[in-house]
Amino acid sequence: MTNIAVFASGTGSNARCLADYFAHSSCARVRLIVSNKPDAPVLSIARERHIPTHVIDRISFYESEQLLTVLNEYKIGFIALAGFLWLVPPYLVRTYWQRMVNIHPALLPAYGGKGMYGMRVHEAVKAAGERETGITIHYVNERYDEGDIIFQARCYISSEDSPEEIARKVQALEHEHYPKVLERLICPKTELRL
């Protein structure tokens, strides 16, 4: 059984989706939720599901490696970023190389990089007059949104779609694909659930 830590900064809809999906898995489960915000709604989602949480602060995250002690305590074998807004420090990238992924709400390399997250991405896509957008699941490296791409899914957007409507379409793709892609990465010999 592989223990997954989900790192999230916000509402936690993807964290909820992952926790619920892997609650029924024979090879992996969400064992820890890590957040950089003590009042993030994702922490309530974790409590509702009896998943332990850990809140980090900027100093300990970047100036020490004490988070590794926590991850080891929970025997974390894989990390999934789900709306986590801080750049991951080198020690964590090295320790979880090719075992840490992120989901981005656009088709990278477009609309990625520092400051490109959430509604900012959808507003930029709308302002550019794009006719499609989507999601990118990629490995995490030491730069925002530049790790090797694992998977992309696309959706059509019309000129009438607002950024909020674009966000809804993209979130539907996230919830549909993120758990299955993670399962394929973590549990390659397990038959995928449809």
ZIVEN-V544992 format. One record per helix or strand of 3 or more residues. SS is the DSSP state (H for helix, E for strand). FROM is the first residue (numbers start at 0). LEN is the number of residues. Records with the same first field share a line. If there is no record, write none. Layout:
SS = FROM-LEN / FROM-LEN
This chain:
E = 1-6 / 27-8 / 51-4 / 75-6 / 99-5 / 131-8 / 148-8
H = 12-10 / 40-8 / 57-6 / 65-8 / 89-6 / 117-10 / 162-24
